[in-house]
Amino acid sequence: MEFKSAAVQMKPAERIANGMDVALAAFKNGENAKKRPAIVQKGSEVRFCVRYGNRALTLVDSDTQFVVAADKFDGVYAAIKEAVLNGEFDTQIAELVANAKRRGQAMAASRKAKAAAKQ
């Protein structure tokens, strides 16, 4: 257990909040080189999503992307991060965690099958 990374020891909500911090720092530093940036500004609007693994949380109704005025972005983003940490998205997060686990198991089985086929 001593050698596990901090990310492995985090709860899913903490991992999401950490990912939000990383995405926000990249946005503030103007790093747009990512294949799929979580935060994009066009004119006076900012579009963002909150991701866990390869999926995004549903923030409003069925929308996984949220658009807000640029001058209100910091407050809205902080409120969503706080809601994640306070457990308001726990049901969704549990589904995303289960999906990530299934996906990881499927990928591991695929790698194992490919390795066996090479032998």
MOPAC internal coordinates of N, CA, C and O (Angstrom, degrees):
PM7 1SCF
backbone

  N    0.0000 0     0.00 0     0.00 0    0    0    0
  C    1.4401 1     0.00 0     0.00 0    1    0    0
  C    1.5309 1   111.65 1     0.00 0    2    1    0
  O    1.2310 1   119.77 1   156.32 1    3    2    1
  N    1.3081 1   118.05 1   -23.68 1    3    2    1
  C    1.4616 1   121.27 1  -177.11 1    5    3    2
  C    1.5194 1   112.27 1   -62.39 1    6    5    3
  O    1.2310 1   120.41 1   151.38 1    7    6    5
  N    1.3441 1   116.81 1   -28.62 1    7    6    5
  C    1.4493 1   120.07 1  -172.61 1    9    7    6
  C    1.5212 1   113.66 1   -98.53 1   10    9    7
  O    1.2310 1   119.56 1  -175.77 1   11   10    9
  N    1.3118 1   118.45 1     4.23 1   11   10    9
  C    1.4597 1   120.40 1   177.70 1   13   11   10
  C    1.5173 1   109.48 1   -71.44 1   14   13   11
  O    1.2310 1   121.21 1   -36.02 1   15   14   13
  N    1.3286 1   115.30 1   143.98 1   15   14   13
  C    1.4617 1   119.60 1  -179.90 1   17   15   14
  C    1.5234 1   110.44 1   -71.03 1   18   17   15
  O    1.2310 1   121.08 1   -16.26 1   19   18   17
  N    1.3113 1   115.54 1   163.74 1   19   18   17
  C    1.4636 1   120.91 1   178.68 1   21   19   18
  C    1.5232 1   110.47 1   -62.71 1   22   21   19
  O    1.2310 1   120.09 1   145.00 1   23   22   21
  N    1.3408 1   117.44 1   -35.00 1   23   22   21
  C    1.4657 1   120.88 1  -178.84 1   25   23   22
  C    1.5262 1   111.21 1   -63.90 1   26   25   23
  O    1.2310 1   119.70 1   144.87 1   27   26   25
  N    1.3205 1   118.18 1   -35.13 1   27   26   25
  C    1.4597 1   121.48 1   179.91 1   29   27   26
  C    1.5242 1   110.03 1   -68.97 1   30   29   27
  O    1.2310 1   120.18 1   147.56 1   31   30   29
  N    1.3207 1   117.27 1   -32.44 1   31   30   29
  C    1.4511 1   121.52 1  -177.19 1   33   31   30
  C    1.5296 1   112.67 1   -83.51 1   34   33   31
  O    1.2310 1   120.10 1   169.04 1   35   34   33
  N    1.3352 1   117.41 1   -10.96 1   35   34   33
  C    1.4674 1   121.30 1  -179.59 1   37   35   34
  C    1.5175 1   111.23 1   -76.99 1   38   37   35
  O    1.2310 1   121.09 1   -30.68 1   39   38   37
  N    1.3104 1   115.52 1   149.32 1   39   38   37
  C    1.4585 1   121.25 1   170.08 1   41   39   38
  C    1.5287 1   106.90 1   -73.96 1   42   41   39
  O    1.2310 1   119.51 1   -24.48 1   43   42   41
  N    1.3349 1   118.55 1   155.52 1   43   42   41
  C    1.4650 1   120.17 1  -179.06 1   45   43   42
  C    1.5290 1   114.15 1   -54.47 1   46   45   43
  O    1.2310 1   119.87 1   139.19 1   47   46   45
  N    1.3279 1   117.86 1   -40.81 1   47   46   45
  C    1.4718 1   120.08 1   179.52 1   49   47   46
  C    1.5299 1   110.86 1   -64.30 1   50   49   47
  O    1.2310 1   120.71 1   141.49 1   51   50   49
  N    1.3324 1   116.25 1   -38.51 1   51   50   49
  C    1.4658 1   120.19 1   177.31 1   53   51   50
  C    1.5240 1   110.64 1   -66.13 1   54   53   51
  O    1.2310 1   120.55 1   142.16 1   55   54   53
  N    1.3268 1   116.54 1   -37.84 1   55   54   53
  C    1.4606 1   120.86 1   178.71 1   57   55   54
  C    1.5276 1   110.32 1   -65.13 1   58   57   55
  O    1.2310 1   120.38 1   139.60 1   59   58   57
  N    1.3257 1   116.87 1   -40.40 1   59   58   57
  C    1.4646 1   120.89 1   177.63 1   61   59   58
  C    1.5263 1   109.93 1   -64.34 1   62   61   59
  O    1.2310 1   120.25 1   134.11 1   63   62   61
  N    1.3308 1   117.12 1   -45.89 1   63   62   61
  C    1.4667 1   121.32 1   179.52 1   65   63   62
  C    1.5277 1   110.36 1   -60.79 1   66   65   63
  O    1.2310 1   120.58 1   139.52 1   67   66   65
  N    1.3202 1   116.50 1   -40.48 1   67   66   65
  C    1.4649 1   120.98 1   177.81 1   69   67   66
  C    1.5348 1   109.80 1   -63.86 1   70   69   67
  O    1.2310 1   120.52 1   136.98 1   71   70   69
  N    1.3217 1   116.60 1   -43.02 1   71   70   69
  C    1.4605 1   120.66 1   177.16 1   73   71   70
  C    1.5190 1   111.86 1   -62.17 1   74   73   71
  O    1.2310 1   120.83 1   143.41 1   75   74   73
  N    1.3272 1   116.01 1   -36.59 1   75   74   73
  C    1.4687 1   120.23 1   176.73 1   77   75   74
  C    1.5251 1   110.44 1   -64.60 1   78   77   75
  O    1.2310 1   120.46 1   140.36 1   79   78   77
  N    1.3402 1   116.72 1   -39.64 1   79   78   77
  C    1.4668 1   120.45 1   178.20 1   81   79   78
  C    1.5290 1   110.62 1   -63.72 1   82   81   79
  O    1.2310 1   120.72 1   137.19 1   83   82   81
  N    1.3271 1   116.23 1   -42.81 1   83   82   81
  C    1.4678 1   121.19 1   179.47 1   85   83   82
  C    1.5299 1   110.21 1   -63.52 1   86   85   83
  O    1.2310 1   120.40 1   134.60 1   87   86   85
  N    1.3407 1   116.84 1   -45.40 1   87   86   85
  C    1.4621 1   121.29 1   179.24 1   89   87   86
  C    1.5216 1   111.03 1   -62.87 1   90   89   87
  O    1.2310 1   120.29 1   139.50 1   91   90   89
  N    1.3339 1   117.06 1   -40.50 1   91   90   89
  C    1.4590 1   121.22 1   179.78 1   93   91   90
  C    1.5289 1   110.79 1   -65.84 1   94   93   91
  O    1.2310 1   120.64 1   137.33 1   95   94   93
  N    1.3243 1   116.39 1   -42.67 1   95   94   93
  C    1.4711 1   120.03 1   178.28 1   97   95   94
  C    1.5292 1   110.66 1   -62.65 1   98   97   95
  O    1.2310 1   120.13 1   137.92 1   99   98   97
  N    1.3303 1   117.36 1   -42.08 1   99   98   97
  C    1.4661 1   120.82 1   178.39 1  101   99   98
  C    1.5244 1   110.16 1   -63.01 1  102  101   99
  O    1.2310 1   120.28 1   138.33 1  103  102  101
  N    1.3305 1   117.06 1   -41.67 1  103  102  101
  C    1.4650 1   122.02 1   178.80 1  105  103  102
  C    1.5262 1   110.68 1   -63.28 1  106  105  103
  O    1.2310 1   120.66 1   132.32 1  107  106  105
  N    1.3275 1   116.35 1   -47.68 1  107  106  105
  C    1.4708 1   120.95 1  -178.19 1  109  107  106
  C    1.5284 1   111.40 1   -64.91 1  110  109  107
  O    1.2310 1   120.47 1   149.58 1  111  110  109
  N    1.3522 1   116.71 1   -30.42 1  111  110  109
  C    1.4659 1   121.00 1   179.64 1  113  111  110
  C    1.5250 1   112.73 1   -87.01 1  114  113  111
  O    1.2310 1   120.68 1  -179.03 1  115  114  113
  N    1.3267 1   116.30 1     0.97 1  115  114  113
  C    1.4609 1   120.16 1   178.09 1  117  115  114
  C    1.5119 1   114.65 1    74.40 1  118  117  115
  O    1.2310 1   120.07 1  -156.73 1  119  118  117
  N    1.3116 1   117.47 1    23.27 1  119  118  117
  C    1.4628 1   121.67 1   179.96 1  121  119  118
  C    1.5218 1   109.58 1   -84.04 1  122  121  119
  O    1.2310 1   120.29 1   -78.20 1  123  122  121
  N    1.3097 1   117.05 1   101.80 1  123  122  121
  C    1.4615 1   121.90 1  -179.29 1  125  123  122
  C    1.5199 1   111.75 1  -111.82 1  126  125  123
  O    1.2310 1   120.22 1  -165.81 1  127  126  125
  N    1.3168 1   117.18 1    14.19 1  127  126  125
  C    1.4576 1   120.99 1  -175.68 1  129  127  126
  C    1.5289 1   112.87 1   -77.76 1  130  129  127
  O    1.2310 1   120.13 1   170.36 1  131  130  129
  N    1.3212 1   117.36 1    -9.64 1  131  130  129
  C    1.4603 1   120.24 1  -179.06 1  133  131  130
  C    1.5178 1   110.53 1   -64.58 1  134  133  131
  O    1.2310 1   121.21 1   -32.30 1  135  134  133
  N    1.3211 1   115.30 1   147.70 1  135  134  133
  C    1.4593 1   121.04 1   178.64 1  137  135  134
  C    1.5212 1   111.13 1   -61.08 1  138  137  135
  O    1.2310 1   120.97 1   138.66 1  139  138  137
  N    1.3172 1   115.74 1   -41.34 1  139  138  137
  C    1.4589 1   121.62 1  -177.46 1  141  139  138
  C    1.5349 1   108.68 1  -136.71 1  142  141  139
  O    1.2310 1   120.34 1   -99.67 1  143  142  141
  N    1.3452 1   116.96 1    80.33 1  143  142  141
  C    1.4658 1   117.98 1  -178.34 1  145  143  142
  C    1.5289 1   110.84 1   -65.51 1  146  145  143
  O    1.2310 1   120.85 1   -35.35 1  147  146  145
  N    1.3102 1   115.99 1   144.65 1  147  146  145
  C    1.4611 1   121.16 1  -178.23 1  149  147  146
  C    1.5236 1   111.85 1   -80.22 1  150  149  147
  O    1.2310 1   120.45 1   157.90 1  151  150  149
  N    1.3446 1   116.74 1   -22.10 1  151  150  149
  C    1.4610 1   121.02 1  -177.36 1  153  151  150
  C    1.5270 1   108.27 1  -131.51 1  154  153  151
  O    1.2310 1   120.78 1   -53.23 1  155  154  153
  N    1.3293 1   116.11 1   126.77 1  155  154  153
  C    1.4636 1   121.32 1  -179.95 1  157  155  154
  C    1.5215 1   108.72 1  -135.27 1  158  157  155
  O    1.2310 1   121.01 1   -47.51 1  159  158  157
  N    1.3213 1   115.67 1   132.49 1  159  158  157
  C    1.4628 1   119.57 1   177.10 1  161  159  158
  C    1.5221 1   109.23 1  -109.76 1  162  161  159
  O    1.2310 1   121.49 1   -47.80 1  163  162  161
  N    1.3307 1   114.76 1   132.20 1  163  162  161
  C    1.4602 1   121.96 1   173.74 1  165  163  162
  C    1.5171 1   106.96 1  -130.84 1  166  165  163
  O    1.2310 1   121.30 1   -67.45 1  167  166  165
  N    1.3071 1   115.12 1   112.55 1  167  166  165
  C    1.4562 1   119.58 1  -178.57 1  169  167  166
  C    1.5133 1   111.41 1    63.42 1  170  169  167
  O    1.2310 1   120.92 1    55.45 1  171  170  169
  N    1.3121 1   115.85 1  -124.55 1  171  170  169
  C    1.4657 1   120.31 1  -177.25 1  173  171  170
  C    1.5165 1   112.97 1   -98.38 1  174  173  171
  O    1.2310 1   120.27 1  -166.45 1  175  174  173
  N    1.3476 1   117.09 1    13.55 1  175  174  173
  C    1.4671 1   120.93 1   179.39 1  177  175  174
  C    1.5196 1   111.19 1  -122.37 1  178  177  175
  O    1.2310 1   121.47 1   -31.51 1  179  178  177
  N    1.3078 1   114.79 1   148.49 1  179  178  177
  C    1.4580 1   121.74 1   176.75 1  181  179  178
  C    1.5216 1   107.36 1  -121.61 1  182  181  179
  O    1.2310 1   120.80 1   -50.74 1  183  182  181
  N    1.3412 1   116.07 1   129.26 1  183  182  181
  C    1.4641 1   122.33 1   176.60 1  185  183  182
  C    1.5319 1   106.88 1  -109.23 1  186  185  183
  O    1.2310 1   121.10 1   -45.54 1  187  186  185
  N    1.3315 1   115.51 1   134.46 1  187  186  185
  C    1.4631 1   118.43 1   178.81 1  189  187  186
  C    1.5105 1   111.07 1  -148.38 1  190  189  187
  O    1.2310 1   121.49 1   -17.09 1  191  190  189
  N    1.3211 1   114.76 1   162.91 1  191  190  189
  C    1.4560 1   121.91 1   172.58 1  193  191  190
  C    1.5193 1   107.44 1  -137.54 1  194  193  191
  O    1.2310 1   121.09 1   -17.30 1  195  194  193
  N    1.3179 1   115.52 1   162.70 1  195  194  193
  C    1.4594 1   122.30 1   178.97 1  197  195  194
  C    1.5150 1   106.12 1  -118.17 1  198  197  195
  O    1.2310 1   120.56 1   -63.25 1  199  198  197
  N    1.3274 1   116.54 1   116.75 1  199  198  197
  C    1.4563 1   121.19 1  -170.84 1  201  199  198
  C    1.5342 1   112.91 1  -109.29 1  202  201  199
  O    1.2310 1   122.15 1   -30.14 1  203  202  201
  N    1.3226 1   113.49 1   149.86 1  203  202  201
  C    1.4650 1   122.10 1   166.97 1  205  203  202
  C    1.5150 1   104.80 1  -132.55 1  206  205  203
  O    1.2310 1   120.59 1   -64.66 1  207  206  205
  N    1.3107 1   116.47 1   115.34 1  207  206  205
  C    1.4616 1   119.95 1  -176.30 1  209  207  206
  C    1.5179 1   109.52 1    64.24 1  210  209  207
  O    1.2310 1   120.46 1    50.65 1  211  210  209
  N    1.3062 1   116.73 1  -129.35 1  211  210  209
  C    1.4556 1   120.75 1  -177.35 1  213  211  210
  C    1.5308 1   112.79 1   -98.50 1  214  213  211
  O    1.2310 1   119.86 1  -168.12 1  215  214  213
  N    1.2994 1   117.87 1    11.88 1  215  214  213
  C    1.4718 1   121.89 1  -178.17 1  217  215  214
  C    1.5179 1   110.76 1  -125.82 1  218  217  215
  O    1.2310 1   121.34 1   -23.46 1  219  218  217
  N    1.3191 1   115.04 1   156.54 1  219  218  217
  C    1.4688 1   120.90 1   179.58 1  221  219  218
  C    1.5222 1   110.50 1  -108.55 1  222  221  219
  O    1.2310 1   120.82 1   -31.90 1  223  222  221
  N    1.3177 1   116.04 1   148.10 1  223  222  221
  C    1.4586 1   121.65 1   174.10 1  225  223  222
  C    1.5274 1   109.18 1   -68.82 1  226  225  223
  O    1.2310 1   120.49 1   -33.67 1  227  226  225
  N    1.3094 1   116.68 1   146.33 1  227  226  225
  C    1.4535 1   121.53 1   172.64 1  229  227  226
  C    1.5219 1   106.30 1   -83.83 1  230  229  227
  O    1.2310 1   120.76 1   -64.53 1  231  230  229
  N    1.3242 1   116.15 1   115.47 1  231  230  229
  C    1.4602 1   120.33 1  -174.10 1  233  231  230
  C    1.5254 1   112.88 1   -90.35 1  234  233  231
  O    1.2310 1   120.34 1   135.01 1  235  234  233
  N    1.3252 1   116.96 1   -44.99 1  235  234  233
  C    1.4624 1   121.67 1  -179.17 1  237  235  234
  C    1.5236 1   107.73 1  -136.32 1  238  237  235
  O    1.2310 1   120.27 1   -52.79 1  239  238  237
  N    1.3281 1   117.09 1   127.21 1  239  238  237
  C    1.4656 1   122.51 1  -178.23 1  241  239  238
  C    1.5241 1   109.45 1    51.04 1  242  241  239
  O    1.2310 1   119.83 1    67.95 1  243  242  241
  N    1.3310 1   117.93 1  -112.05 1  243  242  241
  C    1.4609 1   120.32 1   179.57 1  245  243  242
  C    1.5216 1   111.40 1  -114.11 1  246  245  243
  O    1.2310 1   120.20 1  -167.37 1  247  246  245
  N    1.3283 1   117.23 1    12.63 1  247  246  245
  C    1.4640 1   121.19 1  -177.89 1  249  247  246
  C    1.5212 1   111.47 1   -85.86 1  250  249  247
  O    1.2310 1   121.47 1   -48.63 1  251  250  249
  N    1.3295 1   114.79 1   131.37 1  251  250  249
  C    1.4588 1   120.25 1   175.40 1  253  251  250
  C    1.5232 1   110.72 1   -97.51 1  254  253  251
  O    1.2310 1   120.65 1   169.28 1  255  254  253
  N    1.3290 1   116.37 1   -10.72 1  255  254  253
  C    1.4607 1   120.70 1   175.91 1  257  255  254
  C    1.5200 1   108.62 1  -115.74 1  258  257  255
  O    1.2310 1   121.35 1   -37.50 1  259  258  257
  N    1.2931 1   115.03 1   142.50 1  259  258  257
  C    1.4502 1   121.14 1  -176.93 1  261  259  258
  C    1.5192 1   108.05 1  -122.24 1  262  261  259
  O    1.2310 1   120.04 1   -44.61 1  263  262  261
  N    1.3237 1   117.54 1   135.39 1  263  262  261
  C    1.4601 1   122.22 1   177.86 1  265  263  262
  C    1.5184 1   108.00 1  -116.39 1  266  265  263
  O    1.2310 1   121.22 1   -49.66 1  267  266  265
  N    1.3245 1   115.27 1   130.34 1  267  266  265
  C    1.4599 1   120.86 1  -177.37 1  269  267  266
  C    1.5356 1   108.31 1  -140.33 1  270  269  267
  O    1.2310 1   120.55 1   -25.68 1  271  270  269
  N    1.3156 1   116.55 1   154.32 1  271  270  269
  C    1.4611 1   120.89 1   175.32 1  273  271  270
  C    1.5252 1   109.27 1   -61.42 1  274  273  271
  O    1.2310 1   120.69 1   -40.22 1  275  274  273
  N    1.3160 1   116.29 1   139.78 1  275  274  273
  C    1.4647 1   121.40 1  -175.54 1  277  275  274
  C    1.5265 1   112.34 1   -56.57 1  278  277  275
  O    1.2310 1   119.87 1   144.35 1  279  278  277
  N    1.3356 1   117.85 1   -35.65 1  279  278  277
  C    1.4657 1   119.85 1  -178.40 1  281  279  278
  C    1.5350 1   112.68 1   -73.04 1  282  281  279
  O    1.2310 1   119.89 1   164.86 1  283  282  281
  N    1.3181 1   117.82 1   -15.14 1  283  282  281
  C    1.4706 1   121.65 1   178.92 1  285  283  282
  C    1.5264 1   112.16 1  -105.17 1  286  285  283
  O    1.2310 1   120.22 1   175.44 1  287  286  285
  N    1.3313 1   117.18 1    -4.56 1  287  286  285
  C    1.4577 1   121.94 1  -173.46 1  289  287  286
  C    1.5264 1   113.12 1   -56.30 1  290  289  287
  O    1.2310 1   119.72 1   129.00 1  291  290  289
  N    1.3273 1   118.14 1   -51.00 1  291  290  289
  C    1.4688 1   120.58 1  -175.64 1  293  291  290
  C    1.5269 1   112.20 1   -56.56 1  294  293  291
  O    1.2310 1   120.38 1   136.20 1  295  294  293
  N    1.3167 1   116.87 1   -43.80 1  295  294  293
  C    1.4669 1   120.81 1  -179.32 1  297  295  294
  C    1.5148 1   112.62 1   -67.95 1  298  297  295
  O    1.2310 1   120.64 1   137.43 1  299  298  297
  N    1.3351 1   116.39 1   -42.57 1  299  298  297
  C    1.4685 1   120.52 1  -179.90 1  301  299  298
  C    1.5278 1   109.84 1   -66.25 1  302  301  299
  O    1.2310 1   120.44 1   135.63 1  303  302  301
  N    1.3184 1   116.76 1   -44.37 1  303  302  301
  C    1.4680 1   121.34 1  -178.90 1  305  303  302
  C    1.5349 1   110.56 1   -62.27 1  306  305  303
  O    1.2310 1   120.54 1   136.56 1  307  306  305
  N    1.3266 1   116.57 1   -43.44 1  307  306  305
  C    1.4711 1   121.23 1   178.34 1  309  307  306
  C    1.5259 1   110.90 1   -63.87 1  310  309  307
  O    1.2310 1   120.21 1   141.28 1  311  310  309
  N    1.3362 1   117.21 1   -38.72 1  311  310  309
  C    1.4687 1   120.76 1   179.65 1  313  311  310
  C    1.5261 1   110.96 1   -66.27 1  314  313  311
  O    1.2310 1   120.39 1   140.45 1  315  314  313
  N    1.3200 1   116.85 1   -39.55 1  315  314  313
  C    1.4724 1   120.12 1   178.60 1  317  315  314
  C    1.5236 1   110.06 1   -67.04 1  318  317  315
  O    1.2310 1   120.40 1   138.13 1  319  318  317
  N    1.3282 1   116.84 1   -41.87 1  319  318  317
  C    1.4705 1   120.20 1   177.62 1  321  319  318
  C    1.5274 1   110.11 1   -60.60 1  322  321  319
  O    1.2310 1   120.02 1   137.03 1  323  322  321
  N    1.3129 1   117.58 1   -42.97 1  323  322  321
  C    1.4634 1   121.73 1   178.60 1  325  323  322
  C    1.5291 1   110.71 1   -63.44 1  326  325  323
  O    1.2310 1   120.54 1   139.66 1  327  326  325
  N    1.3310 1   116.58 1   -40.34 1  327  326  325
  C    1.4688 1   120.63 1   178.32 1  329  327  326
  C    1.5255 1   110.86 1   -63.24 1  330  329  327
  O    1.2310 1   120.44 1   140.48 1  331  330  329
  N    1.3274 1   116.76 1   -39.52 1  331  330  329
  C    1.4730 1   120.89 1   176.83 1  333  331  330
  C    1.5181 1   109.63 1   -60.72 1  334  333  331
  O    1.2310 1   120.44 1   131.68 1  335  334  333
  N    1.3229 1   116.76 1   -48.32 1  335  334  333
  C    1.4662 1   121.13 1  -178.19 1  337  335  334
  C    1.5266 1   112.76 1   -68.65 1  338  337  335
  O    1.2310 1   120.01 1   153.29 1  339  338  337
  N    1.3406 1   117.59 1   -26.71 1  339  338  337
  C    1.4714 1   121.51 1  -179.91 1  341  339  338
  C    1.5263 1   112.70 1   -85.59 1  342  341  339
  O    1.2310 1   119.97 1   179.71 1  343  342  341
  N    1.3298 1   117.66 1    -0.29 1  343  342  341
  C    1.4561 1   120.42 1   174.78 1  345  343  342
  C    1.5182 1   115.80 1    92.44 1  346  345  343
  O    1.2310 1   119.62 1  -172.38 1  347  346  345
  N    1.3212 1   118.33 1     7.62 1  347  346  345
  C    1.4593 1   120.67 1  -177.29 1  349  347  346
  C    1.5344 1   113.02 1   -70.31 1  350  349  347
  O    1.2310 1   120.12 1   163.40 1  351  350  349
  N    1.3131 1   117.38 1   -16.60 1  351  350  349
  C    1.4571 1   121.69 1   179.61 1  353  351  350
  C    1.5340 1   111.90 1  -113.37 1  354  353  351
  O    1.2310 1   119.94 1  -165.41 1  355  354  353
  N    1.3407 1   117.72 1    14.59 1  355  354  353
  C    1.4654 1   121.33 1  -173.85 1  357  355  354
  C    1.5291 1   114.03 1   -56.79 1  358  357  355
  O    1.2310 1   119.79 1   141.50 1  359  358  357
  N    1.3236 1   118.01 1   -38.50 1  359  358  357
  C    1.4675 1   120.27 1  -179.95 1  361  359  358
  C    1.5247 1   110.20 1   -62.96 1  362  361  359
  O    1.2310 1   120.69 1   132.68 1  363  362  361
  N    1.3169 1   116.29 1   -47.32 1  363  362  361
  C    1.4625 1   120.55 1   177.62 1  365  363  362
  C    1.5202 1   111.63 1   -63.34 1  366  365  363
  O    1.2310 1   120.85 1   136.78 1  367  366  365
  N    1.3198 1   115.98 1   -43.22 1  367  366  365
  C    1.4599 1   120.52 1  -178.51 1  369  367  366
  C    1.5203 1   110.37 1   -61.35 1  370  369  367
  O    1.2310 1   120.25 1   139.92 1  371  370  369
  N    1.3250 1   117.12 1   -40.08 1  371  370  369
  C    1.4705 1   120.45 1   178.35 1  373  371  370
  C    1.5285 1   110.53 1   -60.30 1  374  373  371
  O    1.2310 1   120.34 1   139.02 1  375  374  373
  N    1.3335 1   116.96 1   -40.98 1  375  374  373
  C    1.4724 1   120.47 1   177.61 1  377  375  374
  C    1.5258 1   111.07 1   -65.29 1  378  377  375
  O    1.2310 1   120.23 1   139.46 1  379  378  377
  N    1.3336 1   117.16 1   -40.54 1  379  378  377
  C    1.4615 1   120.48 1   179.62 1  381  379  378
  C    1.5244 1   111.47 1   -67.74 1  382  381  379
  O    1.2310 1   120.58 1   143.16 1  383  382  381
  N    1.3209 1   116.50 1   -36.84 1  383  382  381
  C    1.4662 1   120.82 1   177.26 1  385  383  382
  C    1.5303 1   109.76 1   -64.41 1  386  385  383
  O    1.2310 1   120.52 1   135.08 1  387  386  385
  N    1.3286 1   116.61 1   -44.92 1  387  386  385
  C    1.4699 1   120.70 1   178.64 1  389  387  386
  C    1.5265 1   110.51 1   -61.98 1  390  389  387
  O    1.2310 1   120.21 1   138.14 1  391  390  389
  N    1.3314 1   117.19 1   -41.86 1  391  390  389
  C    1.4566 1   121.20 1   178.33 1  393  391  390
  C    1.5245 1   110.89 1   -62.78 1  394  393  391
  O    1.2310 1   120.48 1   136.15 1  395  394  393
  N    1.3326 1   116.68 1   -43.85 1  395  394  393
  C    1.4648 1   120.42 1   179.65 1  397  395  394
  C    1.5279 1   110.87 1   -63.42 1  398  397  395
  O    1.2310 1   120.61 1   142.37 1  399  398  397
  N    1.3193 1   116.44 1   -37.63 1  399  398  397
  C    1.4656 1   120.47 1   179.18 1  401  399  398
  C    1.5309 1   110.41 1   -66.53 1  402  401  399
  O    1.2310 1   120.46 1   134.78 1  403  402  401
  N    1.3444 1   116.72 1   -45.22 1  403  402  401
  C    1.4727 1   120.32 1   177.29 1  405  403  402
  C    1.5195 1   111.13 1   -60.79 1  406  405  403
  O    1.2310 1   121.11 1   136.61 1  407  406  405
  N    1.3196 1   115.48 1   -43.39 1  407  406  405
  C    1.4721 1   120.49 1  -179.78 1  409  407  406
  C    1.5294 1   110.33 1   -63.05 1  410  409  407
  O    1.2310 1   120.21 1   136.66 1  411  410  409
  N    1.3161 1   117.19 1   -43.34 1  411  410  409
  C    1.4601 1   121.30 1   178.35 1  413  411  410
  C    1.5184 1   111.84 1   -62.60 1  414  413  411
  O    1.2310 1   120.43 1   138.65 1  415  414  413
  N    1.3320 1   116.78 1   -41.35 1  415  414  413
  C    1.4618 1   120.63 1   178.92 1  417  415  414
  C    1.5257 1   110.81 1   -66.40 1  418  417  415
  O    1.2310 1   120.27 1   140.52 1  419  418  417
  N    1.3254 1   117.08 1   -39.48 1  419  418  417
  C    1.4682 1   120.84 1   178.67 1  421  419  418
  C    1.5216 1   110.35 1   -65.76 1  422  421  419
  O    1.2310 1   120.28 1   139.56 1  423  422  421
  N    1.3103 1   117.07 1   -40.44 1  423  422  421
  C    1.4659 1   120.32 1   178.70 1  425  423  422
  C    1.5261 1   110.92 1   -66.22 1  426  425  423
  O    1.2310 1   120.23 1   139.95 1  427  426  425
  N    1.3255 1   117.16 1   -40.05 1  427  426  425
  C    1.4598 1   121.00 1   178.47 1  429  427  426
  C    1.5221 1   110.69 1   -64.66 1  430  429  427
  O    1.2310 1   120.21 1   138.39 1  431  430  429
  N    1.3295 1   117.21 1   -41.61 1  431  430  429
  C    1.4691 1   120.87 1   178.27 1  433  431  430
  C    1.5197 1   110.62 1   -64.30 1  434  433  431
  O    1.2310 1   120.58 1   140.90 1  435  434  433
  N    1.3186 1   116.50 1   -39.10 1  435  434  433
  C    1.4595 1   121.16 1   178.69 1  437  435  434
  C    1.5218 1   111.00 1   -64.31 1  438  437  435
  O    1.2310 1   120.28 1   135.61 1  439  438  437
  N    1.3216 1   117.06 1   -44.39 1  439  438  437
  C    1.4720 1   120.75 1   177.79 1  441  439  438
  C    1.5200 1   110.59 1   -62.31 1  442  441  439
  O    1.2310 1   120.71 1   138.81 1  443  442  441
  N    1.3240 1   116.25 1   -41.19 1  443  442  441
  C    1.4668 1   120.92 1  -179.11 1  445  443  442
  C    1.5265 1   109.78 1   -64.47 1  446  445  443
  O    1.2310 1   120.28 1   137.54 1  447  446  445
  N    1.3307 1   117.07 1   -42.46 1  447  446  445
  C    1.4635 1   121.25 1   179.68 1  449  447  446
  C    1.5304 1   111.16 1   -65.44 1  450  449  447
  O    1.2310 1   120.38 1   140.36 1  451  450  449
  N    1.3257 1   116.89 1   -39.64 1  451  450  449
  C    1.4721 1   120.61 1   177.99 1  453  451  450
  C    1.5178 1   110.73 1   -65.74 1  454  453  451
  O    1.2310 1   120.57 1   139.58 1  455  454  453
  N    1.3365 1   116.51 1   -40.42 1  455  454  453
  C    1.4680 1   120.47 1   179.33 1  457  455  454
  C    1.5330 1   110.11 1   -65.60 1  458  457  455
  O    1.2310 1   120.18 1   140.52 1  459  458  457
  N    1.3296 1   117.26 1   -39.48 1  459  458  457
  C    1.4632 1   120.67 1   179.21 1  461  459  458
  C    1.5282 1   110.67 1   -67.82 1  462  461  459
  O    1.2310 1   119.92 1   144.65 1  463  462  461
  N    1.3238 1   117.75 1   -35.35 1  463  462  461
  C    1.4677 1   121.31 1  -179.73 1  465  463  462
  C    1.5179 1   111.34 1   -69.13 1  466  465  463
  O    1.2310 1   119.89 1   151.14 1  467  466  465
  N    1.3220 1   117.82 1   -28.86 1  467  466  465
  C    1.4710 1   121.34 1   179.32 1  469  467  466
  C    1.5151 1   112.27 1   -72.57 1  470  469  467
  O    1.2310 1   120.38 1   157.66 1  471  470  469
  N    1.3179 1   116.87 1   -22.34 1  471  470  469
  C    1.4737 1   120.28 1  -175.76 1  473  471  470
  C    1.4724 1   112.19 1   -83.12 1  474  473  471
  O    1.2310 1   120.10 1   180.00 1  475  474  473

